[in-house]
Amino acid sequence: MYTIGQVAAFLGVSRDTLKFYEDKALVRPKQDSENGYRKYDRFDIYDITTVNFYREMDIEIKKIQELRKSKSIRGIRSLLEEKEQEVLEDIEYKKLLLTKLRIVKEDCEKIERFLGKYTIKEMEPLEVKGDMEHYTSYDEYDRLKEHSDSLKKAVVLTSLRRVIRFNDEGILEDKFMIVNKIDDDSKEIKGAILAHPKCLYTVIEDGRWSTGGKNTDRHVEAGLRRAALELGAELVGLVYINLLLSTYEDGLERIFLEMHAPIK
């Protein structure tokens, strides 16, 4: 027979863990009637190592309790297959998360490189899922959620592109499109494909930290026209605006947007 201290040292687990297993009826050591100390025999050690075996595979305590009552080999295999599927789904999620993190890192590099500067660049293809009248069109948020590229299936503005049509007299149309990026892993594409091989490209800053809450559309439009003139490019009267990054400074939001203005 072994004391709780001896078992803890022998198996490399804490006393609290052993007491937790006991509370969950996963191990039932005998209690010395004279001093109340727990006494563990070899069968108790088997129980503890069995629990540790399944915990190493991240099997939930509740499932181990079910297994403790009774589980055939076929039942154990079914339990492991269920856990295997859960792990595979988690791996797939982590892959998507890693891709998302790398994209945001690239967006940070775009901000550092292109903020306030203009160049000619391709707008990568997008799948158009639908239109929204405005980002405050709450009745259309369910549609946005359905087509969102968010890992948590929440509404994220990166699934939107603001589209502005203009001419020499001013803005003709201002709306939002629900879009998905197209890449090598994209599944079957059902929506229209939007792409422009040549655009006037820049990154601008919006948000109350930089603008004080003022509308900067006219300033941005003037900047586009000036840059087009300097680069010898002819605008077609269309601008796509995408949210790159949101952050805060002094309690005020800083919003970084990238703009693609197709040129002839």
C-alpha positions, 0 to 999 in steps of 0.5 A, spaced: 500 500 500 502 507 498 501 513 501 498 519 497 505 522 497 508 516 494 503 515 489 504 523 487 512 522 487 511 515 483 507 517 477 509 525 477 502 528 478 500 533 484 496 531 490 491 536 488 490 532 481 489 525 485 484 528 490 480 531 483 480 524 480 478 521 487 472 527 487 470 525 480 470 517 482 475 515 477 480 512 483 477 510 490 483 509 495 481 505 501 482 510 507 485 508 514 480 507 519 485 509 524 488 516 521 484 517 515 490 517 511 488 514 504 492 508 502 493 506 494 494 499 492 496 497 485 489 497 482 488 504 484 495 506 480 492 502 474 486 507 475 490 513 475 495 511 470 489 509 465 486 516 467 492 519 465 493 515 459 486 518 456 487 525 459 494 525 455 489 525 449 485 530 451 479 526 453 474 530 457 473 527 464 466 526 463 468 521 457 473 518 462 467 517 467 463 514 462 469 509 460 470 508 468 463 505 468 463 500 462 466 501 455 467 495 450 473 495 446 469 497 440 466 503 445 473 505 446 475 505 438 468 509 437 470 514 443 477 515 440 474 516 433 470 522 435 476 525 438 480 524 432 475 528 428 475 533 433 482 534 433 482 534 425 477 540 425 481 543 430 487 542 426 483 545 420 481 551 424 488 552 426 491 552 419 485 557 417 487 562 423 495 561 421 493 564 414 489 569 417 495 572 422 499 572 416 494 576 412 494 581 417 501 581 418 502 582 410 496 588 411 501 591 416 507 591 411 502 594 406 500 600 411 508 601 412 509 601 405 504 605 402 500 609 407 499 616 403 503 613 397 500 611 390 502 606 385 499 602 380 497 595 382 493 589 380 486 588 384 486 581 386 480 577 384 474 577 388 467 573 388 461 577 389 456 575 394 451 580 394 450 588 395 449 592 401 446 599 401 450 601 407 454 598 413 448 600 418 443 595 414 442 591 420 437 587 416 442 585 411 447 582 416 445 575 416 447 575 409 453 578 411 454 573 416 453 567 411 458 569 406 463 572 411 470 569 411 470 570 419 473 564 423 468 565 428 462 567 423 461 573 426 460 580 422 467 583 420 467 589 415 473 585 411 468 581 408 465 588 405 468 592 399 465 600 399 464 601 392 464 609 389 462 611 382 464 618 380 465 623 375 468 630 374 461 633 378 462 628 384 459 621 387 454 618 383 453 611 387 456 609 394 454 602 396 457 596 399 459 589 396 459 582 400 465 579 397 470 573 398 477 573 397 479 567 391 485 563 392 488 556 391 483 553 396 477 556 394 471 552 394 466 552 388 465 559 386 458 561 385 458 569 385 461 573 379 468 574 379 471 581 380 478 583 378 482 589 375 489 588 372 491 595 373 489 600 379 491 606 382 493 603 389 494 607 396 493 606 403 489 611 407 488 612 414 480 614 417 478 614 424 477 619 429 484 619 431 486 622 424 480 625 422 477 628 428 470 624 425 470 629 419 468 626 412 474 625 408 471 623 401 473 629 397 480 629 400 481 622 398 478 623 391 482 630 390 488 625 392 486 620 387 486 625 381 492 628 383 496 622 383 493 619 377 495 626 373 502 625 376 503 618 374 499 619 367 494 614 369 486 615 367 481 614 372 475 610 370 471 613 375 470 607 380 474 606 387 474 600 391 475 601 399 477 595 403 479 595 411 486 593 412 487 594 420 483 597 426 487 599 432 486 605 437 491 610 440 489 615 445 482 611 446 480 613 439 480 608 433 485 608 427 482 605 421 487 603 415 484 602 408 486 600 402 484 603 395 484 600 388 481 605 383 481 602 376 485 606 370 484 605 363 
